Amino acid sequence: MNQPLSEIHPEPVTSTLAVTETDVGSVFVSNYPPYSFWKPEFLQDAERALQASPIPGSTLGLYLHIPFCRKRCKFCYFRVFTEKNSDEVQTYLDALNQEVSLYGRLPSVSGRPLKFVYFGGGTPSFISARHLKALAKHLKKSIPWTGAEEVTFECEPGTLTQAKLEAIKEIGVTRLSLGVESFDDFILVENGRAHRSAEIYRVMPWIRSLNFEQINIDLIAGMIGETGETWHDSVQRTIDLSPDSVTIYQMELPYNTVFSHELVRGGLRIRPADWDTKRAWHHYAIERFAQNGYEISSAYTMVKRKTNRFVYRDAVWHGTDMIGAGVASFSHMSGAHFQNVSGWNDYVESLAKGSLPLSRAYITSPRERLIREVILQLKLGEINPQYFRDKFAANILEEFRDAFDILDREGYLALRNADCVRLTRQGLLRVDQLLPRFYDPEFRNARYT
């Protein structure tokens, strides 16, 4: 039986983070320094990093952006396309193959094994089984992934058929991530989702029959139209499906979304839930999943005991090199951040000429790399100071004493010693809003994107 929300609502904490309305702006932190500081004038330095040998001991991953969707969700801020035909999809996949081939010949990449491969979107499951198998065949010739610890593939339920799932399994996918977000059809419609709840139940038997190593379900707390009752129902339905892991995001409104434009113009018919409500719903989900055999793996992820770990996430949060292939994709190689062009024609034409389609970059300092790993690993809920002493020769308890002191005073820090720094549940539920306190001053209060 679901517990009433009031019974497990997290206790209020007095904080300077008093803003509770969901306003326009990015909240989720995925990199450091902020993207707004990445510039075209740094591209030559990034290109030099690609021509150099990799840092000894560093791992390598491959992220593939498949930017196609049946519809654009009204909260989506990614670079996606909703009206491309089969020939245009093939044109893009040819360019993607060419990009990975170019990377495979570079000194920074050639001969290195891949730790992970991640098919992200957009909607990777939008493309046909024929396109997918041909893509994987070409990619593996450029950068083999036979020994990869994890191959993740994001799916939208309504795009899946049994034959397509068999193709996904055939190319070596180990972790299938299903973008459910909500089980309520009214909420799915209001938020512009393409699938309906019946399609989730249609595909799950096919998914189960193929014995993927790990099945993940995504949920979003606080979508437009969400109520406590609908959220409780989505949590329970997810528990009933018993995935290996569950990823829970709190709804945000980055600048370039349909909802953000409507909110700015005063035309948003239903206001999004405020942050206190979203955190309460998120907390409720954590408690319910914990009661059903799941453990906290990060601020967003609950996993079954002894389930596979999330290799992509852990590698990125520990500073792996990563090739981000595809339009608008982000990469990190030997301390250099860089991003691809965001326009379809620019991307395709650059690769047709045999050039990597880079648009902007940032060369990180050792301190910036330290901060990046501290803030990303804080999303795990706890970090090990010894790790940073070994890798960066840094005492994070001293380096970030002021930030930790503030978190401690506000009730967001549960433990701080030489062996472990751990956030409270309240800290975990709002971790992205806490992380800018660890930024160097010049990067605070700046636009993130």
LOTIBA-505074 format. One record per residue (C-alpha): residue number from 1; x, y, z; residue in one letter. Coordinates in Angstrom, 2 decimals. Layout:
<nodes>
(NUM (X Y Z) "A"),
...
</nodes>
This chain:
<nodes>
(1 (0.00 0.00 0.00) "M"),
(2 (1.27 3.49 -0.83) "N"),
(3 (2.00 5.70 2.14) "Q"),
(4 (0.26 9.10 2.15) "P"),
(5 (2.67 11.82 1.09) "L"),
(6 (2.34 13.62 4.41) "S"),
(7 (3.73 10.63 6.29) "E"),
(8 (7.11 10.72 4.59) "I"),
(9 (7.46 14.38 3.60) "H"),
(10 (11.05 15.43 4.33) "P"),
(11 (11.41 17.77 7.26) "E"),
(12 (11.83 21.42 6.27) "P"),
(13 (15.31 22.87 6.48) "V"),
(14 (16.06 26.56 6.88) "T"),
(15 (18.15 27.57 3.90) "S"),
(16 (19.26 30.50 1.81) "T"),
(17 (17.86 28.49 -1.10) "L"),
(18 (14.44 30.01 -0.53) "A"),
(19 (13.24 30.07 -4.14) "V"),
(20 (10.60 27.40 -4.58) "T"),
(21 (8.78 28.33 -7.82) "E"),
(22 (9.91 26.49 -10.95) "T"),
(23 (11.12 29.30 -13.19) "D"),
(24 (12.93 29.30 -16.51) "V"),
(25 (16.58 28.29 -16.30) "G"),
(26 (18.84 25.23 -16.25) "S"),
(27 (19.24 23.48 -12.91) "V"),
(28 (20.76 20.08 -13.75) "F"),
(29 (24.58 20.23 -13.63) "V"),
(30 (26.37 17.93 -16.07) "S"),
(31 (29.75 19.58 -16.55) "N"),
(32 (32.21 22.20 -15.32) "Y"),
(33 (33.09 24.93 -16.12) "P"),
(34 (29.63 25.97 -17.39) "P"),
(35 (29.05 25.62 -21.13) "Y"),
(36 (28.62 29.37 -21.57) "S"),
(37 (32.40 29.71 -21.08) "F"),
(38 (33.25 27.35 -23.94) "W"),
(39 (34.42 29.41 -26.94) "K"),
(40 (35.40 28.91 -30.62) "P"),
(41 (38.79 30.53 -29.96) "E"),
(42 (39.81 27.55 -27.81) "F"),
(43 (39.28 25.01 -30.62) "L"),
(44 (42.91 24.95 -31.74) "Q"),
(45 (43.97 23.85 -28.25) "D"),
(46 (41.29 21.13 -28.27) "A"),
(47 (42.48 19.90 -31.67) "E"),
(48 (46.04 19.69 -30.31) "R"),
(49 (44.76 17.55 -27.44) "A"),
(50 (43.16 15.19 -29.96) "L"),
(51 (46.48 14.83 -31.79) "Q"),
(52 (48.37 14.00 -28.59) "A"),
(53 (48.72 10.64 -26.89) "S"),
(54 (46.16 10.02 -24.14) "P"),
(55 (46.94 10.53 -20.48) "I"),
(56 (48.28 7.18 -19.17) "P"),
(57 (45.63 5.16 -17.37) "G"),
(58 (42.67 7.14 -18.67) "S"),
(59 (39.62 5.26 -19.92) "T"),
(60 (37.63 6.01 -23.07) "L"),
(61 (33.92 6.00 -23.81) "G"),
(62 (31.77 6.70 -26.86) "L"),
(63 (28.51 8.67 -26.78) "Y"),
(64 (26.36 8.58 -29.92) "L"),
(65 (23.67 11.24 -30.32) "H"),
(66 (20.70 9.92 -32.31) "I"),
(67 (18.65 13.13 -32.64) "P"),
(68 (15.35 11.82 -34.01) "F"),
(69 (11.98 11.79 -32.23) "C"),
(70 (8.34 11.18 -33.16) "R"),
(71 (7.44 14.37 -31.29) "K"),
(72 (9.34 17.03 -29.37) "R"),
(73 (8.46 16.91 -25.68) "C"),
(74 (7.43 20.32 -24.38) "K"),
(75 (10.13 20.19 -21.69) "F"),
(76 (12.90 19.00 -24.03) "C"),
(77 (15.99 21.18 -24.53) "Y"),
(78 (18.11 18.75 -26.57) "F"),
(79 (18.92 19.08 -30.27) "R"),
(80 (16.32 16.83 -31.91) "V"),
(81 (14.51 16.54 -35.24) "F"),
(82 (10.93 15.30 -35.65) "T"),
(83 (10.30 15.43 -39.41) "E"),
(84 (13.20 13.55 -41.00) "K"),
(85 (12.46 10.78 -43.50) "N"),
(86 (14.37 7.52 -44.00) "S"),
(87 (16.77 9.01 -46.55) "D"),
(88 (17.60 11.91 -44.24) "E"),
(89 (18.13 9.51 -41.35) "V"),
(90 (20.58 7.59 -43.54) "Q"),
(91 (22.39 10.82 -44.45) "T"),
(92 (22.84 11.59 -40.75) "Y"),
(93 (23.98 8.07 -39.88) "L"),
(94 (26.53 8.19 -42.72) "D"),
(95 (27.89 11.42 -41.23) "A"),
(96 (27.95 9.84 -37.76) "L"),
(97 (29.92 6.88 -39.14) "N"),
(98 (32.36 9.27 -40.79) "Q"),
(99 (32.83 11.22 -37.56) "E"),
(100 (33.61 8.11 -35.51) "V"),
(101 (35.94 6.92 -38.28) "S"),
(102 (37.87 10.21 -38.10) "L"),
(103 (38.19 9.87 -34.33) "Y"),
(104 (39.35 6.27 -34.64) "G"),
(105 (42.46 7.39 -36.56) "R"),
(106 (43.54 10.07 -34.08) "L"),
(107 (46.52 9.47 -31.73) "P"),
(108 (44.30 10.22 -28.72) "S"),
(109 (41.89 7.40 -29.68) "V"),
(110 (43.54 4.85 -31.97) "S"),
(111 (43.97 1.43 -30.37) "G"),
(112 (42.26 2.33 -27.10) "R"),
(113 (39.55 -0.02 -25.80) "P"),
(114 (36.11 1.42 -25.10) "L"),
(115 (34.88 1.20 -21.53) "K"),
(116 (31.31 2.04 -22.56) "F"),
(117 (29.10 2.96 -25.50) "V"),
(118 (25.98 5.07 -25.01) "Y"),
(119 (23.23 5.54 -27.61) "F"),
(120 (21.44 8.70 -26.47) "G"),
(121 (18.97 11.09 -27.98) "G"),
(122 (16.63 12.21 -29.09) "G"),
(123 (15.29 8.70 -29.45) "T"),
(124 (17.78 6.05 -30.60) "P"),
(125 (14.92 3.56 -30.92) "S"),
(126 (13.34 5.83 -33.57) "F"),
(127 (15.63 4.48 -36.27) "I"),
(128 (14.79 1.22 -38.04) "S"),
(129 (16.33 -2.16 -37.21) "A"),
(130 (18.01 -2.08 -40.63) "R"),
(131 (19.55 1.33 -39.97) "H"),
(132 (20.64 0.29 -36.49) "L"),
(133 (22.41 -2.91 -37.53) "K"),
(134 (24.21 -1.15 -40.38) "A"),
(135 (25.26 1.68 -38.07) "L"),
(136 (26.66 -0.68 -35.44) "A"),
(137 (28.55 -2.69 -38.09) "K"),
(138 (30.30 0.43 -39.41) "H"),
(139 (31.00 1.91 -35.99) "L"),
(140 (32.62 -1.28 -34.73) "K"),
(141 (35.03 -1.21 -37.67) "K"),
(142 (36.22 2.26 -36.62) "S"),
(143 (36.32 1.77 -32.84) "I"),
(144 (35.59 -1.82 -31.72) "P"),
(145 (33.49 -2.22 -28.61) "W"),
(146 (33.67 -5.98 -28.11) "T"),
(147 (35.20 -5.54 -24.66) "G"),
(148 (33.03 -2.63 -23.50) "A"),
(149 (31.71 -3.09 -19.97) "E"),
(150 (28.38 -1.51 -20.86) "E"),
(151 (26.42 -0.59 -24.00) "V"),
(152 (23.38 1.57 -23.15) "T"),
(153 (20.47 2.27 -25.47) "F"),
(154 (17.68 4.78 -24.77) "E"),
(155 (14.17 3.87 -25.94) "C"),
(156 (10.75 5.46 -26.27) "E"),
(157 (8.10 2.73 -25.78) "P"),
(158 (6.01 3.62 -28.83) "G"),
(159 (8.94 3.20 -31.22) "T"),
(160 (9.69 -0.39 -30.22) "L"),
(161 (8.74 -3.58 -31.99) "T"),
(162 (9.85 -7.09 -31.18) "Q"),
(163 (12.08 -7.13 -34.26) "A"),
(164 (13.69 -3.82 -33.32) "K"),
(165 (14.36 -5.02 -29.78) "L"),
(166 (15.98 -8.14 -31.20) "E"),
(167 (18.23 -5.90 -33.33) "A"),
(168 (19.11 -3.80 -30.27) "I"),
(169 (20.09 -6.96 -28.42) "K"),
(170 (21.99 -8.30 -31.45) "E"),
(171 (24.32 -5.29 -31.68) "I"),
(172 (25.46 -5.87 -28.10) "G"),
(173 (23.30 -3.60 -25.93) "V"),
(174 (23.52 -4.56 -22.26) "T"),
(175 (21.57 -1.73 -20.60) "R"),
(176 (18.17 -0.79 -22.00) "L"),
(177 (16.77 2.50 -20.69) "S"),
(178 (13.04 3.04 -21.20) "L"),
(179 (11.81 6.65 -21.19) "G"),
(180 (8.50 6.17 -19.39) "V"),
(181 (8.43 9.48 -17.41) "E"),
(182 (4.80 8.93 -16.31) "S"),
(183 (2.11 6.24 -16.51) "F"),
(184 (-0.70 8.80 -16.69) "D"),
(185 (-1.96 9.44 -20.22) "D"),
(186 (-3.26 12.93 -19.42) "F"),
(187 (0.19 13.94 -18.19) "I"),
(188 (1.90 12.33 -21.18) "L"),
(189 (-0.36 14.32 -23.54) "V"),
(190 (0.05 17.61 -21.64) "E"),
(191 (3.83 17.29 -21.76) "N"),
(192 (4.00 16.40 -25.43) "G"),
(193 (5.16 12.82 -25.00) "R"),
(194 (4.64 10.61 -28.05) "A"),
(195 (3.85 7.36 -26.23) "H"),
(196 (0.90 6.29 -24.07) "R"),
(197 (0.86 4.00 -21.06) "S"),
(198 (-0.55 1.03 -23.01) "A"),
(199 (2.61 0.98 -25.13) "E"),
(200 (4.75 0.50 -22.02) "I"),
(201 (2.88 -2.68 -21.16) "Y"),
(202 (2.92 -3.85 -24.79) "R"),
(203 (6.73 -3.80 -25.01) "V"),
(204 (7.73 -5.07 -21.56) "M"),
(205 (7.14 -8.79 -22.33) "P"),
(206 (9.35 -8.49 -25.43) "W"),
(207 (12.05 -6.73 -23.39) "I"),
(208 (11.92 -9.38 -20.66) "R"),
(209 (12.13 -12.23 -23.16) "S"),
(210 (15.46 -10.94 -24.51) "L"),
(211 (17.21 -11.01 -21.11) "N"),
(212 (19.03 -7.69 -21.24) "F"),
(213 (21.58 -7.47 -18.45) "E"),
(214 (19.96 -4.34 -17.06) "Q"),
(215 (16.62 -2.62 -17.64) "I"),
(216 (16.19 0.98 -16.48) "N"),
(217 (13.00 3.04 -16.31) "I"),
(218 (13.08 6.86 -16.31) "D"),
(219 (10.54 8.90 -14.34) "L"),
(220 (10.14 12.68 -14.02) "I"),
(221 (8.73 14.16 -10.82) "A"),
(222 (6.61 17.26 -11.32) "G"),
(223 (5.63 17.11 -14.97) "M"),
(224 (2.89 19.53 -15.99) "I"),
(225 (-0.41 18.23 -14.62) "G"),
(226 (1.19 15.98 -11.99) "E"),
(227 (-0.61 15.48 -8.67) "T"),
(228 (0.33 13.50 -5.60) "G"),
(229 (-2.10 10.79 -6.67) "E"),
(230 (-0.74 10.44 -10.20) "T"),
(231 (2.84 10.43 -8.92) "W"),
(232 (2.07 7.72 -6.36) "H"),
(233 (0.48 5.67 -9.13) "D"),
(234 (3.50 6.01 -11.46) "S"),
(235 (5.85 4.97 -8.66) "V"),
(236 (3.72 1.93 -7.84) "Q"),
(237 (3.41 0.89 -11.49) "R"),
(238 (7.19 1.12 -11.83) "T"),
(239 (7.62 -1.07 -8.75) "I"),
(240 (5.20 -3.57 -10.26) "D"),
(241 (7.30 -3.77 -13.45) "L"),
(242 (10.41 -4.44 -11.29) "S"),
(243 (13.16 -2.88 -13.44) "P"),
(244 (16.78 -3.30 -12.40) "D"),
(245 (17.16 0.43 -11.90) "S"),
(246 (14.99 3.54 -11.82) "V"),
(247 (16.14 7.04 -12.73) "T"),
(248 (14.12 9.90 -11.21) "I"),
(249 (14.51 13.46 -12.42) "Y"),
(250 (12.85 16.60 -11.11) "Q"),
(251 (11.16 18.63 -13.84) "M"),
(252 (13.05 21.78 -14.86) "E"),
(253 (12.47 24.40 -17.54) "L"),
(254 (15.68 25.21 -19.45) "P"),
(255 (15.60 28.24 -21.70) "Y"),
(256 (14.84 26.71 -25.07) "N"),
(257 (11.79 24.55 -24.31) "T"),
(258 (8.17 24.94 -25.42) "V"),
(259 (7.04 25.28 -21.81) "F"),
(260 (9.69 27.92 -21.07) "S"),
(261 (8.55 30.06 -24.00) "H"),
(262 (4.93 29.71 -22.91) "E"),
(263 (5.80 30.60 -19.31) "L"),
(264 (7.70 33.74 -20.36) "V"),
(265 (4.77 34.85 -22.54) "R"),
(266 (2.28 34.15 -19.77) "G"),
(267 (0.54 31.47 -21.79) "G"),
(268 (1.32 28.37 -19.73) "L"),
(269 (-2.11 26.98 -18.86) "R"),
(270 (-0.95 24.76 -15.95) "I"),
(271 (1.93 25.88 -13.75) "R"),
(272 (4.64 23.33 -13.02) "P"),
(273 (4.92 22.02 -9.47) "A"),
(274 (7.22 24.07 -7.25) "D"),
(275 (10.59 22.75 -6.08) "W"),
(276 (9.42 21.87 -2.56) "D"),
(277 (6.65 19.71 -4.03) "T"),
(278 (8.97 18.03 -6.54) "K"),
(279 (11.48 17.25 -3.81) "R"),
(280 (8.71 15.81 -1.66) "A"),
(281 (7.52 13.62 -4.51) "W"),
(282 (11.11 12.56 -5.24) "H"),
(283 (11.60 11.71 -1.57) "H"),
(284 (8.39 9.69 -1.60) "Y"),
(285 (9.67 7.67 -4.58) "A"),
(286 (12.99 6.98 -2.87) "I"),
(287 (11.19 5.69 0.22) "E"),
(288 (8.79 3.50 -1.76) "R"),
(289 (11.54 1.98 -3.89) "F"),
(290 (13.66 1.39 -0.78) "A"),
(291 (10.72 -0.48 0.77) "Q"),
(292 (10.72 -2.71 -2.31) "N"),
(293 (14.35 -3.77 -2.39) "G"),
(294 (16.08 -0.83 -4.10) "Y"),
(295 (19.07 1.15 -2.88) "E"),
(296 (20.16 4.72 -3.56) "I"),
(297 (22.85 4.79 -6.25) "S"),
(298 (22.86 8.55 -6.86) "S"),
(299 (20.64 11.60 -6.46) "A"),
(300 (18.60 10.29 -9.38) "Y"),
(301 (19.04 6.52 -9.43) "T"),
(302 (17.69 3.64 -7.37) "M"),
(303 (19.07 0.16 -8.07) "V"),
(304 (18.19 -3.33 -7.00) "K"),
(305 (20.72 -4.91 -4.68) "R"),
(306 (23.59 -6.56 -6.57) "K"),
(307 (22.40 -5.10 -9.87) "T"),
(308 (24.86 -3.96 -12.53) "N"),
(309 (26.45 -0.62 -11.86) "R"),
(310 (25.93 2.33 -14.20) "F"),
(311 (29.30 2.29 -16.00) "V"),
(312 (28.66 5.33 -18.23) "Y"),
(313 (27.67 7.55 -15.32) "R"),
(314 (30.49 6.46 -13.03) "D"),
(315 (33.12 6.81 -15.76) "A"),
(316 (31.98 10.31 -16.74) "V"),
(317 (31.81 11.43 -13.11) "W"),
(318 (35.36 10.14 -12.58) "H"),
(319 (36.86 12.05 -15.49) "G"),
(320 (36.91 9.53 -18.34) "T"),
(321 (37.81 10.61 -21.84) "D"),
(322 (34.63 10.55 -23.92) "M"),
(323 (33.98 11.04 -27.62) "I"),
(324 (30.61 12.69 -28.13) "G"),
(325 (29.62 11.95 -31.72) "A"),
(326 (26.63 13.52 -33.43) "G"),
(327 (25.10 16.95 -33.90) "V"),
(328 (25.61 19.26 -30.85) "A"),
(329 (27.35 16.48 -28.86) "S"),
(330 (29.82 17.20 -26.06) "F"),
(331 (33.23 15.55 -25.65) "S"),
(332 (35.98 15.49 -23.05) "H"),
(333 (39.50 14.40 -24.04) "M"),
(334 (42.74 14.87 -22.07) "S"),
(335 (41.32 17.82 -20.15) "G"),
(336 (39.79 19.49 -23.22) "A"),
(337 (36.03 20.05 -23.42) "H"),
(338 (34.55 20.58 -26.86) "F"),
(339 (31.15 20.57 -28.57) "Q"),
(340 (29.98 19.82 -32.09) "N"),
(341 (28.04 22.24 -34.29) "V"),
(342 (24.30 22.27 -33.58) "S"),
(343 (22.98 22.70 -37.14) "G"),
(344 (22.06 19.77 -39.37) "W"),
(345 (23.63 21.19 -42.53) "N"),
(346 (26.79 22.35 -40.74) "D"),
(347 (27.23 18.91 -39.22) "Y"),
(348 (26.67 16.92 -42.41) "V"),
(349 (28.69 19.26 -44.63) "E"),
(350 (31.67 19.37 -42.29) "S"),
(351 (31.95 15.60 -42.28) "L"),
(352 (31.42 15.38 -46.04) "A"),
(353 (34.61 17.47 -46.30) "K"),
(354 (36.44 15.12 -43.90) "G"),
(355 (36.56 17.55 -40.96) "S"),
(356 (35.43 17.06 -37.39) "L"),
(357 (32.35 19.28 -36.86) "P"),
(358 (33.59 21.18 -33.79) "L"),
(359 (32.08 24.51 -32.73) "S"),
(360 (33.48 25.54 -29.32) "R"),
(361 (35.88 24.33 -26.65) "A"),
(362 (37.36 24.94 -23.22) "Y"),
(363 (40.76 23.78 -21.94) "I"),
(364 (40.51 22.92 -18.27) "T"),
(365 (43.14 23.58 -15.62) "S"),
(366 (44.04 20.91 -13.02) "P"),
(367 (41.92 22.78 -10.46) "R"),
(368 (38.93 22.90 -12.81) "E"),
(369 (39.23 19.16 -13.36) "R"),
(370 (39.29 18.67 -9.60) "L"),
(371 (36.15 20.80 -9.12) "I"),
(372 (34.42 18.97 -11.98) "R"),
(373 (34.91 15.60 -10.33) "E"),
(374 (34.00 16.87 -6.86) "V"),
(375 (30.67 18.31 -7.96) "I"),
(376 (29.73 15.40 -10.21) "L"),
(377 (30.60 12.79 -7.61) "Q"),
(378 (28.64 14.67 -4.96) "L"),
(379 (25.60 13.57 -6.97) "K"),
(380 (26.34 10.07 -5.66) "L"),
(381 (25.41 11.32 -2.21) "G"),
(382 (28.87 10.77 -0.79) "E"),
(383 (32.47 11.16 -1.88) "I"),
(384 (35.78 9.73 -0.67) "N"),
(385 (38.42 12.39 0.11) "P"),
(386 (41.19 9.79 -0.35) "Q"),
(387 (40.25 9.43 -4.03) "Y"),
(388 (41.02 13.11 -4.59) "F"),
(389 (44.25 12.92 -2.58) "R"),
(390 (45.40 10.04 -4.78) "D"),
(391 (44.35 11.51 -8.13) "K"),
(392 (44.81 15.26 -7.66) "F"),
(393 (47.06 15.48 -4.57) "A"),
(394 (44.29 17.66 -3.12) "A"),
(395 (42.74 17.82 0.33) "N"),
(396 (39.14 18.60 -0.57) "I"),
(397 (38.21 19.12 3.07) "L"),
(398 (40.52 22.14 3.09) "E"),
(399 (40.13 23.22 -0.55) "E"),
(400 (36.33 23.46 -0.17) "F"),
(401 (36.05 24.12 3.56) "R"),
(402 (33.84 27.20 3.10) "D"),
(403 (31.37 25.36 0.85) "A"),
(404 (31.22 22.37 3.20) "F"),
(405 (30.75 24.68 6.19) "D"),
(406 (27.72 26.28 4.53) "I"),
(407 (26.19 22.90 3.69) "L"),
(408 (26.79 21.77 7.25) "D"),
(409 (25.10 24.82 8.77) "R"),
(410 (22.08 24.47 6.49) "E"),
(411 (21.54 20.80 7.32) "G"),
(412 (22.68 19.35 3.99) "Y"),
(413 (25.80 17.57 5.26) "L"),
(414 (25.49 14.36 7.27) "A"),
(415 (29.16 13.42 7.60) "L"),
(416 (32.52 15.05 6.96) "R"),
(417 (35.83 13.36 7.79) "N"),
(418 (38.97 12.06 6.11) "A"),
(419 (37.18 8.93 4.92) "D"),
(420 (33.82 10.23 3.71) "C"),
(421 (31.74 13.29 2.95) "V"),
(422 (28.03 12.44 2.87) "R"),
(423 (24.98 14.55 2.10) "L"),
(424 (21.75 14.35 4.06) "T"),
(425 (18.63 13.25 2.23) "R"),
(426 (17.62 16.91 1.93) "Q"),
(427 (21.02 17.66 0.40) "G"),
(428 (20.69 14.80 -2.04) "L"),
(429 (17.23 15.93 -3.15) "L"),
(430 (18.55 19.40 -4.11) "R"),
(431 (22.14 18.55 -4.95) "V"),
(432 (22.21 20.39 -8.30) "D"),
(433 (21.23 23.63 -6.58) "Q"),
(434 (24.08 23.19 -4.07) "L"),
(435 (26.89 22.47 -6.53) "L"),
(436 (27.57 26.07 -7.70) "P"),
(437 (28.91 26.78 -4.20) "R"),
(438 (31.96 24.73 -5.19) "F"),
(439 (32.57 26.76 -8.37) "Y"),
(440 (35.42 29.22 -8.57) "D"),
(441 (34.04 32.79 -8.23) "P"),
(442 (34.28 33.70 -11.93) "E"),
(443 (31.87 30.88 -12.85) "F"),
(444 (29.18 31.59 -10.27) "R"),
(445 (25.96 33.40 -11.17) "N"),
(446 (26.63 32.92 -14.87) "A"),
(447 (24.32 31.41 -17.44) "R"),
(448 (25.00 27.66 -17.44) "Y"),
(449 (24.45 26.95 -21.14) "T"),
</nodes>
